[in-house]
């Protein structure tokens, strides 16, 4: 199974949020670019905060995904491939200023966390269709409700190509969200979509190995992010947030209309 990860380059962060994530047309064009290749890619996984939307009123996440995201992708993506995408649904720009406090409560999130959503969109007859989504439970450092994490476990899992894949939204990988692995469903592959650079964040560096070797919850963990500098990945030709570390993968720069927009990581799962 070949899975393609998208690691966007972000020049300007506002807290956890990349300013470019509000440019929906540009980000959709990135998707269009990585899907142009008519090869055997089974799944595309973006970073979190790949898109940012603003809403003045509450709307169900599923309704928003169907009416806004899928409708946009349906119109603009030609060679459609199954997609896991992370996006933020905020009330206003003021919501960005909450990030950094110890505890953050989203305006729309019914599970107590920040207003961040991860969804899986499947392909049927070359058309996109909703499959599943989950809200982030993480509220800030040390703050996460395991009860709400467990309540979404049915929505956390989907199957593709004979493999079961589990979804995590950024901070939900922290041990206090799932009680040190107890609440993690067992799957083949976990995908954790993060908002920004993982440097210094112990959960994304230490927890994946425990998920595989100690808790026996999966065989692979794939973590995406947005970063300011992609040069290290390009020079080393290696991406450090794929577990186990010896998993075969290839790194290449992502260009859109001649401009560098990040890197794509092609991961090969036997």
Steps between C-alpha positions, in 0.01 A plus 500: 500500500639838398389794718593858414546753783481875434727719716420863409760772531365787710675835506269667753343336804247670725525282807425149378342621178666556164380815327510323162241246619232766449587516129269215403566523125876473548474202734256320268744555215765327711267201527439509127874494439575201725213303347596559137726198486300203376688245707414262779460750785224359721462788745595867540546638854540875556629683805250641745398861445535427130188713467350763733138609480299757697136473595272728703255227588515138605484238229548127527843386392356244259279761335794736464721229350231399249377846397827694512806278477379215282313735268819706451719195443247346264513806277878551498672161539525305176678176592330429831665280764383408851589781738555558871495873566532713813325836526399760759151647527526823698254770597735786421862608492471557875493124549862481391606711797376237746775259397784514748285508812499184707137414428318578178131445441376501141188688397352212300669183627246278685785294650667774701815547294621761255300554179710259295361219283654206316294328232533218251346556157466194278472470122204335330477497119757783482289714733574597858272375779496550875617204708590612854633783717600579858548809715819560698471436877828669598439835675853607582805362676387237749132553418300236312183304578555123451124441514448714193796332330344158552157617385644574155683170454243364258556807280877469541542191281455422131620223269686538171693249290460226757644718779330666796603862557446703817480879514644735761461877505829667597510511883277194533813285480596618851491216753247678725244505217484121471616392848843376394367305205213328679235681293681469166321254268731245341559573129770441240601864447447816705510842333553800730447834325684786674467874458865611506860390555538207738845598626490496879166321529565177686163337422569488127853374559451244779141377486514339149761244607289413805194463278687243292736319739346525847125551465477289182238730347634522143783411262569851368455862608511781242513860623454807282570867581557848355852643520687820422811327368497190278872506416598232753253251355621570148870478583466186713238345273341376818190588704533424874132465591429162344505206739664248505798709395614250237175526302579556131411849380606760245512878542452747218431870475148614416473769236180680402525724193879503538496603866615277784211425736642223720591136466314179428599177667415174325478223760507135395309263727559134407 
